[in-house]
Amino acid sequence: MMRTLLAARAALILLAVLLATAMSVGNLAAETKTREITDMIGRKVVVPAEIRKIYSSTPPTTYVLYAIAPDTVAGLNLNMTAEQRRLMRPETANLPVLGGTIGMGRQVNPEEILALKPDIVIAWANSSNDVGRVEARFAKLGLPVVFLNVDKLEDYPAAFKYLGELLGRQERANELASYISGAMSRVAAAVGSVPQDQRIKVYYAESPDGLATECDTSFHVEPVILAAGNIVHRCQQTTHMGMERVSLEQIVGYQPALILSQDRAFAASVADNPNWRNVKAVKDGRIVVVPNKPFNWLDRPPSFMRALGIQWLANMFYPERYPFDLRSETKAFYKLFIGVELSEADVDAVLN
């Protein structure tokens, strides 16, 4: 009987140990379901231990996420043409348009976002994006917000590396960051020493009538400045949106040597418009449309595409200083960042 009691007691002790162990493991698992991180503007944020799906609230941050971890993108911010979608990864091109907090997309629909069950929100920490307002908006949905700093092209390597650490994609992040740093260094070495008074005079035409442009101090023209272009409209930016209105008389007075146009219809028609015949760039036939498939190479919205855009511009502005094979580089860039293999016909379409 004594042996029976001892056996029963041993069994109870073993059961207690097993229960304690199970509870300890359970508590540890519960603790590791979340983690505290610091975002790129220094905020402490509690996020899931494993992040599988992300809603990004602005095009610049969505494009960063697309490049590094396309499988995590919950949706797009902007409507895109069929041609733009054709040049994206198919699984991303077919995602819903969820809108965004700033920019040219439609307003956010909370129900649509919640239906997709994202783990976190990524937002752009720029001057027009009120951090508290964005944080509060998504707090109502129970979603933590992580802010990225992507104001300038030089910010992108750090942004890619940050996301690489957050999502466990370090190798991919380093590859993308290295390309951008290398492109900026090559362009700066080639054209950075061009004297200011010898830099090509550029007018940046953004609207269908060609009379909306940017100040030379605006972040919207950063790629032109990096490529040693001389933006002719000198002023202080009045709003984050930009699109400063000017008169044709002002443009005639500026006498730009080249017009960069975001509007294809304007670029196609301006040469035959008698009102523009006294503008030097028009007389010389130097009107260039900015490539925008699937994402704009320069602006509206700004993105990592600027790393290719500054090389395109440097080669256009100073071919003797920055010679490079545009078609080959375009193919390589699109394969690396966008994940698509371009045919020769695709390159023709991209380069207008």
MILUMVO-811185 format. One record per atom (N, C-alpha, C, O, CB): x, y negated, z negated. Coordinates in pm, whole numbers, plus 50000, padded with zeros to 5 digits. Glycine has a CB too. Layout:
<pts>
XYZ ...
</pts>
This chain:
<pts>
500825012050000 500005000050000 500864987450000 500544977350064 499075000049880 502004988449922 502924977149919 503454974050058 503584962450097 504084980049824 503764984650132 504264982650269 503224975750356 503554967350440 504664996150332 501964979350335 500874973250414 500774958450385 500624950350477 499524980050384 500874954750254 500804940550215 501974932650273 501814921450323 500794939250061 503174938950265 504364932050320 504234930050471 504614919550523 505634940150289 503704940050539 503534938950684 502534928050720 502704920450815 503084952350743 501454927750638 500424917550664 500984903550642 500734894250718 499184919750575 501784902350529 502384889350501 503344885150611 503354873550651 503114889750367 504144894550660 505084891550770 504344887250895 504764878150967 505954903750800 503214893950920 502414890451039 501864876351027 501844868851124 501264900451059 501404872750904 500864859250882 501954848650899 501724838050957 500244858250742 503154851750846 504274842250860 504624840251007 504854829051052 505514847250782 504674851351082 504994850651225 503944842551299 504264834451387 505094864751285 502664844751262 501584837451327 501704822451299 501484814051387 500224842651280 502054819151173 502204805051136 503344798651215 503224787351264 502474803650984 504454805951228 505594800751306 505214798451451 505564788251512 506784810351298 504484808251507 504064806851646 503134795151665 503244787851764 503394819651694 502194793251571 501274781951581 502004768651569 501714759151642 500204782851472 502964768051476 503734755651458 504544752551584 504634741051628 504674756951336 505124763051641 505904761251764 505014756351877 505374747251952 506594774351805 503854762451889 502914758551995 502484744051978 502404736652076 501684767851995 502204740051853 501794726251828 502914716551861 502694705851917 501364724451683 504144720551826 505294712051854 505484710252004 505724699152052 506554718051793 505364721252078 505494720652223 504374712152282 504594704252373 505474734752283 503164713952227 502024706052275 502224691252253 501944683052340 500754710552207 502724687852131 502984673852101 504054668152192 503944656852238 503374672151956 505104676052217 506184671552305 505664669152446 506024659352512 507324681752307 504794678252493 504224676852627 503384664152636 503404656852735 503374689152664 502624661752525 501784649752525 502634637252530 502314627552599 500884649452401 503764637652453 504634626052450 505284623352585 505524611852621 505704627952345 505574633852660 506274632152787 505344629652905 505804629153019 507124644252814 504044628152880 503134625252989 503264610853038 502864607653150 501714627952947 503804602252954 504034588352991 505464584552956 506154591552881 503024578952921 505894573453011 507214568052978 507154552952990 506354547453065 508324573953072 508004546352915 508074531752922 509234527753013 510344532752999 508254525652781 508954518753104 509964513753196 510004498553187 509144492453125 509684518353343 511004492553250 511084478153265 511014475053414 511804480253492 512404472353201 510064466553454 509954463653597 510984453053637 511824449053556 508524458853632 510934448553764 511984439953816 511904425453768 512774417453799 511934440053965 510864422153691 510824408753631 510894409653479 510574400053409 509544401253674 511314421253428 511594422653286 510434426653199 510574426653077 512114410153236 509284430153255 508124434353178 508244449053137 508684457353217 506824432053258 507864452153014 507804465952969 506454471853012 505404465952986 507984466952813 506504483253079 505284489253133 505284504153100 506294510953117 505184487053287 504154509153054 503994523553030 503364529653154 502264525853195 503124526352902 504064539253213 503604545653336 503574560753317 504204565953225 504504541753457 502864567953404 502884582653395 504294588053415 505104582353488 501944588753499 504574599253348 505894605453363 506144609453508 507254608453558 506004617653271 505094614153574 505194617753716 504254608953797 503044608653773 504864632953738 504824601853892 504034592653974 503874598754112 504844600954185 504724578553983 502614601554147 502354608354274 501674599354377 501874601054497 501504620454249 500864589954331 500144581254424 500184566954372 500034564454253 498674586054442 500394557454466 500574543554428 499734534554518 499714536154640 502064539454437 499034525254455 498404514454532 499344502454526 499674497654418 496974510754476 499764497754642 500614485854651 499764474354699 499084475454801 501844488254746 499794463154624 498794452554644 499164441954746 498364432954771 498544445954515 500354442654807 500754432954910 501514440055021 502154450254996 501624421654848 501454434955143 502184441355253 503684442955228 504204453755256 501974433555377 504414432755178 505854434855158 506174446655068 507084454455097 506474422555101 505424448154958 505694459354868 505194472654925 505794483154901 505054456854732 504114472155001 503624484255065 504634489655165 504834501755175 502284481655135 505274480555240 506244484955339 507504490655273 508094500155325 506614473255430 507904484955160 509024490755085 508684504955042 509484514155057 509374482154961 507484506554988 507044519754943 506944529455060 507334541055048 505684518754872 506424524655173 506314532955294 507684538255334 507824549955368 505694524855410 508694529655330 510034533655376 510674544055285 511344553255332 510944521555387 510464542555154 511184551355061 510384563755022 510964574355001 511554543754937 509054562455011 508234573754964 506864573255029 505874570454961 508094573554810 506774575855160 505494574455231 504394583555178 503204580455192 505704577355377 504774594555117 503764603755064 503034598254942 502004603754902 504414616855027 503544587554882 502894581854764 501944570254797 501214565654709 503944577054666 501944565554921 501154553654958 499664557154958 499234566355028 501584548355097 498874549654880 497434552354872 496664545954986 495634551355028 496884547354740 497134534555037 496414527755144 497174515655192 498194511855134 495034523555097 496674509655299 497304497955361 496594485255317 495494485755263 497294499255514 497224473855342 496644460955306 496034453655424 495114445655406 497694452255243 496544456355544 496134448855662 495534457955767 495914469655779 497334441255721 494584452655843 494124459755961 495254459956064 495964450156080 492844453256020 495404471056132 496484472556229 495904477256361 494894484256365 497564482356178 496564473356469 496124477456601 496454492256623 497254498056550 496764468756710 495824498056723 496084512056756 497554513956796 498164524156764 495164516756870 498124503956865 499524504856906 500454504256786 501464511156782 499864493657005 500114495956688 500944495456567 500864508656490 501884513856445 500484483756477 499674513956477 499514526556404 500214538056475 500724547256411 498034529856385 500244537456607 500884548256684 502374549156654 502974559856667 500674546056833 502984537956613 504414537656587 504744539256439 505834535856395 505004524756638 503784544656362 504004547656221 503924562756199 503504570256287 502974540356133 504324566956082 504114580856043 502614583756049 501834576055993 504694583855900 502174594456114 500734597056128 499994597755996 498864592855985 500524609956202 500614603655894 499924605155766 499674591655698 498744590255619 500734614255673 500514581755729 500334568455672 499454559755761 498644551855712 501684561655650 499604561255891 498834553155986 497334555155969 496554546055997 499234556556128 496934566855923 495504569955909 494934566855770 493794570355741 495274584355942 495724560555686 495244557155552 494224545655559 494234537955654 496424553155460 493344544555459 492354533755459 493004520255434 494074519355374 491294536455353 492344509655479 492774495955450 492084491655322 490854490355317 492444486155569 492884489355218 492344486355086 492384471555051 491894467554945 493084494154982 492964463555139 493094449355109 494274446655019 495074455654992 491824444055046 494374434254970 495504430454887 495194418254803 494154412054817 496714427954971 496134414954714 495934403654623 496304390354686 495764380054647 496744405754498 497224390254783 497574378054854 497824381455000 497904393255036 498824371154792 497944371255082 498304373655221 497114374155313 496064368255285 499064386255232 497274381155424 496304380755533 495284392055528 494404392655614 497024381055664 495394400955430 494464412155422 493174408355353 493064397455296 495094423755351 492184417255358 490914414355291 491084416155141 492064421855094 489784423355345 490114411355065 490174412054920 490074426454870 489494435154936 489074403554859 490644428654755 490654442054695 489254446254652 488504438254595 491614442454575 488904458754680 487664464654632 488034474654522 488564485354552 486864471654750 487754471254395 488184479954285 487674494254295 488394503754263 487724474254155 486434495854340 485864509354350 486644517954449 486884529754425 484384508754391 487034511954561 487814519454660 489154523954604 489584535254627 488044510854785 489794515154529 491094518654471 490944529754368 491704539454371 491744506354407 489984528554279 489784538654176 489444552354235 489844562654182 488684534354082 488704552254347 488314564854410 489524572854457 489464585054466 487384562154528 490624565854488 491834572554535 492744577054421 493714584254445 492594563254626 492424573054297 493124577354176 494634575054181 495414584354162 492854591954153 495054562554205 496494559854200 497014560354057 496264557953962 496814546154262 498294563654041 498904564153908 499334550353860 499244547253741 500094573653908 499804542053953 500244528553919 499934519154035 499564523354144 501764528253885 500094506254006 500004495854109 501374489354121 502024486554020 498884485154075 501804486854243 503024479054266 502604465654324 501794465054417 504024486554362 503164454854270 502814441354314 504074433354342 505164436754297 501954434154206 503894422654419 505004413854461 505104402254361 504144394854341 504774408454606 506264400854300 506484390154203 506994377654274 508174374554268 507474394554093 506084370654342 506504358354410 505754346454352 504864348054269 506274359354563 506114334454399 505614322254335 504114320454349 503514313354268 506314310454394 503474326554449 502034324754468 501214335954405 499984335854411 501714323654615 501894345554347 501214357254291 501264356354139 502254360654078 501874370554342 500234351054077 500194348953933 500264362353861 499364370653870 498914341353893 501364364453788 501614377353724 500494380953627 499994392153629 502954377053651 500114371553542 499074374353444 497744377853507 497044386853461 498894362553353 497404370653615 496124373253682 496124387053745 495144394453734 495854362453789 497224390653813 497314403753876 497284414853771 496594424953788 498594404853961 498034412853665 498084422753558 496694424953498 496284436353475 499074418453448 495984413953472 494644414953412 493664421753506 492824429553463 494134401053375 493764418753635 492844424653732 492924439853729 491894446653729 493134419553873 494134445153726 494274459653731 494184466253594 493944478253584 495584463253796 494384458353487 494174463653353 492724467753334 492424477353263 494584453353246 491814460353398 490394463753391 490114477453453 489134484053419 489554453053461 490994481653545 490834494653609 491644505453539 491624517153580 491234493853755 492354501553433 493174511153362 494444514853435 494984525753414 492384523353335 494934505953522 496114508953603 497284500053564 497154487753564 495794507253752 498434505953530 499624497953498 500184491553625 500134497553733 500704506553429 500704479353612 501254471953725 502764470753711 503264466753606 500594457953735 503484474153817 504944472853823 505274462453929 504904464054045 505634486653855 505984451753890 506304441053984 507674443354048 508654446653980 506274427453913 507714441354180 508964441854256 509364427854298 508504419454326 508824451054379 510664425354302 511184412654350 511704414554492 512764420554513 512314407254256 510964409654590 511374410754731 511174397354802 510694397054915 510574421854802 511554386454736 511394373254797 512324371254916 511914365655018 511644362554694 513564375854903 514574373855007 515084387355056 514944397554988 515744365154954 515674387255174 516204399755228 517264405455135 517374417655121 516794397455369 518044396955071 519084401854981 518514408954859 519244416054789 519954390354937 517214407154832 516574413954719 516234428454750 516044436454659 515314406554680 516164431954877 515654445154915 516534456854871 515994467054828 515484445755062 517864455854879 518654467254829 518354470654684 518224482354649 520134464254844 518234460254599 517914462854458 516494468554443 516264477154358 518054450054376 515554463754525 514184468754518 514124483454558 513434491354493 513254460454609 514834487054663 514854501154704 515484509854594 514974520654564 515634502854837 516574505154535 517224513054430 516344514154306 516324524554240 518574506854393 515614503554276 514704504054161 513624514654184 513364522954097 514044490154137 513004514254301 511974524254330 512564538254338 511924548054301 511274520954461 513794539054387 514444552154391 514564558354253 514324570354236 515824550854453 514924550254153 515014555154015 513624558453961 513434568653895 515694544753925 512654549753989 511304551653937 510664564353989 509964571453917 510444539753972 510914567254118 510224578354184 511094590654206 510654600654264 509694573754317 512344590054159 513244601354180 513664602954324 513834614254371 512594613954132 513824591954396 514234592254537 515564584554554 515714576754648 513114586054629 516514586854465 517734578954463 518544579854592 519054569754641 518584583254348 518654591854647 519464593454768 518874585554885 519584578654958 519584608454805 517584586754901 516894579255007 517044564254984 517294556655077 515394583155012 516884559954860 516984545754826 518364540254859 518484529354916 516684543554678 519374547554825 520744542854851 521014541555000 521724532555044 521754552354789 520444550755078 520634550255224 520014537555282 520624530855365 520034562755290 518804534455240 518104522655290 518784509855242 518954500355318 516644522755247 519164509655115 519814497855059 521144495055129 521484483555155 520044499754908 521894505655158 523194503955223 523054498155363 523874490055406 523914517355229 522004502355434 521794496855568 521574481755561 522184474155636 520604503655638 520694477455471 520364463255463 521584455055422 521854444655481 519214460955364 522304459655322 523514452555279 524534451755392 525164441355412 524134459355156 524684462655465 525624462855577 525234453455689 526084446455744 525754476755631 523944453255723 523474444455829 523684429755792 524134421855874 521984446955857 523374426255668 523564412455624 525044408555627 525394397455668 522994410555483 525894417655584 527334414855582 527874412955724 528684404055749 528084426055511 527434421555816 527924420655954 527484407556020 528274400956088 527424432556037 526234403855999 525724391556059 526434379355999 526834370256072 524204390356037 526594379255868 527264368055803 528694366555851 529174355455874 527234369655652 529394377755865 530784377255910 530884372156054 531854365356089 531424391155900 529904375456136 529954371756277 529544357456303 530184350556383 529084380956358 528484352756237 527934339556274 527904329456159 527534317956179 526534341256327 528284333756042 528214324755927 529094312655938 528824302355876 528564332155803 530154313556017 531104302456029 530754292656141 531494283156163 532484307756052 529634294956212 529244285656318 528944271956254 528094271156165 527984290956397 529624261256296 529384248056236 527924243956251 527284247156352 530284237456300 527404236956153 525994233156153 525614225556278 524534227756334 525684224756031 526474216556324 526124208356442 526224216156573 525864210956679 527014196256449 526704228556566 526804236856686 525784248356685 525774256556777 528214242456700 524964249056583 523994259856574 522824257256668 522394245856687 523494261556429 522314267956725 521244266756823 519984260856758 519604265056648 520924280456887 519374251356824 518174244656771 516944253056805 516664255756922 518044230256830 516224257156700 515114266556715 513824260156664 513774254556555 515394279856638 512774261256746 511434257656700 510654270556680 510604278956769 510704248056801 510044271956563 509314284056527 507824281356544 507214274556461 509644288656381 507224286556650 505804284356681 504984296056628 505224307556664 505584282556834 504014292856541 503274303656476 501814304856518 501224315656507 503334301756329 501234294256565 499794294156593 499504295356742 500424293956823 499154281356539 498254298056780 497894299156922 498164286457002 498414287157122 496434302756934 498124274756936 498424262357008 499894258456997 500314248657057 497554251056957 500674266056919 502094263156906 502434251656814 503604248056802 502664260457039 501454245856748 501674233756668 501664236356517 501544226956439 500624223556702 501784248756477 502004252156337 503394258356325 503744267256402 500904261956283 504164253756230 505554258156218 505954258556071 505114257755982 506494248856298 507264259656047 507784260455911 508894250255889 509624246655981 508304274555881 508984245655765 510104237155726 511394245355728 511374257555713 509864230855585 512504238655745 513794245455744 514114251455607 514984260155597 514894235855785 513424246955501 513654252055366 512724263555329 512824268955219 513484240955265 511824267355417 510804277455388 511384291555393 512234294655476 509644276355486 510924300155301 511354314155306 510844321255431 511364331755469 510874321655181 509844315555496 509304321655618 510324321855731 510234330255820 508064314255663 511304312655730 512304312155837 513654317355791 514674314855856 512444297955889 513674324655679 514954329855629 515744337555735 516954335455744 514694338955511 515124346255816 515914353555915 516614344356016 517744347156057 515034363255990 515964333556056 516574324156150 517794317556088 518824315956154 515554313356194 517684313855961 518804307555891 519954317455874 521114313955895 518354302355753 519644329955837 520684340155821 521424342855951 522614346155950 520094353055768 520724341456064 521344343656195 521974330856250 522324330256368 520304348956293 522124320756165 522764308156201 521974300156304 522544293456389 524154310756254 520634301056295 519794292356375 519544279156301 519584278656178 518464299356408 519294268756377 519044255456322 517564252356339 517134248156447 519944244656391 516764254256233 515334251356238 515144236156251 515624228556167 514594256856111 514444231956355 514414217656388 513464209556300 513644197456285 514034215856531 512464216156241 511494208756160 512004208156017 511934217955943 510074215456165 512534196655978 513164194955848 512194188455750 511754177155770 514454186555860 511884195755643 510924190655545 510934199955424 511634210055423 509484189555605 510154196455323 509944204955208 508604212055223 507584205655251 510004196755076 508594225055206 507384233055221 506324228355122 506604226955003 507694247955199 505104225855170 504034220755083 503244231855015 502734229854905 503094212155163 503144243455079 502444254855020 503224267555048 504064268055138 501004255955075 502944277954969 503614290854992 503244296455128 504054303255192 503244300854882 502024293755173 501574298855301 502344292955417 502554299555518 500104296255318 502774280255404 503484273855514 502554269455625 501494263755599 504534283155570 502944272355750 502134268655866 501914253355869 500784248655879 500764276055863 503014245855860 502944231355862 502514226556001 503024231356103 504314225155823 501584217356004 501104212056132 502034200956180 502434192156104 499654206856119 502364201456310 503204191256373 502544186956503 501594193256550 504654196556400 503044176156560 502524171256688 503464175156800 504644178056778 502344155956685 502934175356920 503774178357036 504854167757053 505964170757097 502914179357164 504524155457019 505514144757028 506714147556938 507864144856975 504874131256992 506454152956819 507554156556730 508434167256793 509664166456786 507014161356596 507814177256853 508574188256913 509414183157029 510564187157045 507624199556961 508844174357110 509614168357220 510824161057163 511924161857218 508724158657304 510614154057054 511714146856991 512784156156935 513974152856938 511194138056880 512374167756886 513334177456833 514204183656942 515344187356917 512604188456757 513654184857064 514344191157177 514984204657140 516204206157153 515414181757231 514184214257095 514744227457062 515264234457186 514714233057295 513684236256993 516324242057169 516894249757281 516164262957298 516264269257403 518384252257258 515424267257194 514734280157199 513474279357115 513474273257008 515654291757150 512404285457163 511164286457087 510934301157051 510894309857138 509964280757167 510794303656921 510384316856872 508884316356849 508404308156772 511154320856741 508144325156914 506694324756904 506154337356839 506524348556875 506064322957041 505254335356742 504534346556682 503264349856760 502654360256738 504194343556536 502874341056850 501634342956925 501964345857071 502504337357142 500714330456913 501614357757115 501944361857251 501234353357356 501824349957459 501594376557271 499974349857331 499224342057428 499834328257448 499924323257560 497754340657385 500254322057338 500924309057349 502204310257431 502454302257520 501234303357210 503004320257401 504264321957473 504044324157622 504834319657705 505044333757414 502954331157656 502674334157796 502174321957871 502364320857992 501654345357807 501534312757800 500894301457868 501664288457864 501434279557945 499554299157810 502604287257769 503224274157747 504054269457867 504154257457891 504114274757625 504634278857943 505464274758058 504634267558164 505164259158238 506144286958119 503354270858173 502484264658274 501664253158217 500794247758284 501554275058333 501934249458092 501194238658029 501924225458051 503024223557997 500994241457877 501344216258128 502054203758158 502364195458035 503284187258037 501244195458253 501604197457927 501854189757805 503174193457738 503724185757659 500724191657708 503684205457771 504924210057709 506134208757801 507234213057764 504764224457666 505964203157919 507054203458018 508294195557976 509374197858031 506544198158149 508144186457881 509304178557839 510074184557722 511024178557672 508844164757803 509654196457678 510384203457572 511504211557636 511244219557726 509424212757487 512734209657591 513894215957653 513754231057666 514034236657772 515134212557575 513334237857558 513224252457561 512244257057667 512454267457730 512794257757426 511174249357689 510184252857791 510764250757929 510604259258017 508894244557774 511444239657950 512064237058080 513084247758115 513234251458232 512734223258081 513794252758013 514834262758037 514304277058033 515054286558053 515934261257934 513014278658007 512424292058003 512864300457885 512934312657896 512734299258128 513174294057773 513654301357656 512554301857549 512644295257445 514944294857599 511534309657577 510434312057484 510424327057454 510264335157545 509044307057542 510594330657329 510754344757291 509664348757194 509414341857095 512144347157229 509014360057222 507974365357133 508624374357027 509464382757060 506884373257214 508234372556903 508774380656794 508154394656798 506934395756798 508514373856655 508954405156803 508404418856799 507614421156669 507984416056564 509544429456812 506534428856679 505694430856559 505104444856549 504094446756482 504574420856558 505694454756614 505144468256611 506124477756541 507284478256582 504834473256753 505714485356440 504414484256374 504354472756274 503274468556234 504064497156305 505554467656232 505624456656138 506414445156202 507294447456285 506274461156005 506094432956162 506754421256219 508234420956183 508614423756069 506064408356172 509074417656280 510514417756258 510994406056173 512074406656116 511224417656389 510204395456164 510654383656092 509764379855975 510254377755864 510734372056186 508464379155998 507624372655899 506154375955924 505794381556028 507844357455901 505334372355827 503864373855835 503434387955870 502894390355977 503294364255937 503684397355780 504344395455651 505844397955658 506304405255746 503714404455547 506614391955565 508044395155558 508234409355507 507404414555432 508794385155466 509324415655547 509574429255502 511014432955528 511824424555569 508624439355572 511344445555504 512684450655533 513014449855681 514184450955719 512814465055486 511994447755768 512244446455911 513194434855941 513794434456048 510934444455986 513324425555850 514244414355869 515684418955885 516494411955946 514134404755752 516014430755832 517384435855847 517694438855993 518844437556036 517574448555763 516684442756070 516854444256215 516674430756283 517374427756380 515844454556271 515734422556233 515434409756294 516624400356295 516834393256394 514304403256222 517414400056187 518554390956186 519624395056286 520344386656339 519154390256046 519724408056312 520694412656412 520214409156552 521004405056637 520914427856399 518934410856576 518324407056704 518544392156731 518944388256841 516814410456705 518284383956630 518454369556646 519914365756664 520244357656751 517864362156527 520814371356583 522234367956594 522764371256732 523554363756789 523044375356487 522324382656787 522734386456922 522154377157027 522814373857126 522314400856950 520904372857007 520264363757100 520884349857095 521124343557198 518774362857070 521154345156973 521714331856956 523174331057001 523584321557068 521604327556812 523964341256963 525424340956985 525894354657034 526564361856960 526174336756854 525554358357157 525884371757205 527384374757204 527784386257187 525364373657345 528194364557221 529644366857220 530164369457079 531164376357061 530374354757281 529484363956980 529894366156841 529304378956782 529934385556700 529494354256756 528084382456825 527424394256769 526904403156882 525694404056903 526274390156674 527804409656954 527354418957057 526904432056993 527584437456906 528464421557160 525774437057037 525364450356991 524284455657085 523644448157158 524844449856844 524094468657081 523144475357168 521764474857101 521474482757011 523574490257197 520924465557146 519634463457082 518754475857090 518114479556991 518924451657145 518694482357205 517824493857220 518264505357130 517444511757064 517804498357366 519564507957128 520074518757044 519844515856897 519464524656820 521564520957072 520094503256856 519914499656716 518444500256675 518124504056562 520484485756690 517564496456766 516134497056737 515714511456713 514984514356618 515304490956853 516164520556797 515844534756778 516354539856644 515634546756571 516424543156891 517604536556612 518194541256487 517464535556366 517224542656268 519674537556481 517114522656372 516424516156261 515044522156238 514664525056125 516304501056287 514304524156345 512944529556333 512984543956280 512094547956204 512224529056469 513974551356318 514084565056267 514384564856117 513814572656041 515184572856342 515294555956075 515704555455936 514614549955845 514284556055744 516944547255921 514044538355881 513124531555791 511654535555813 510894536555717 513254516755809 511274537755937 509854539955966 509544554655988 508384558755980 509454532056089 510554562556014 510354576956025 509774581356156 509074591456162 509484581655917 510044573856264 509534577656396 510684577756497 511624569856488 508414567956441 510574586756593 511534587556703 510944579756821 509904583556874 511844602656742 511594569056862 511094560956972 511564566357107 512744569557123 511534546356955 510654567257203 511024570157341 511474557157406 511354546357347 509834576657419 511994558157527 512384545957600 511164537057624 511254524757617 513064549457735 510034543257652 508804535457673 508364528557544 507864517357546 507684544557725 508554535457430 508234529357301 509114517157277 508634506857230 508404539657187 510394518357307 511304507057287 510874495257373 510904483757328 512754511057321 510474497957496 509964487257584 508764480357519 508664468057521 509554492957722 507854488257462 506664482657400 507014474257277 506454463557255 505704493857360 507954479257198 508364472057077 509034458957112 508774448657049 509304480756993 509894459157212 510664447157248 509944437957343 510544428757398 511964451057310 508644440157363 507844431357450 508354431157593 507784424157677 507834417157394 
</pts>
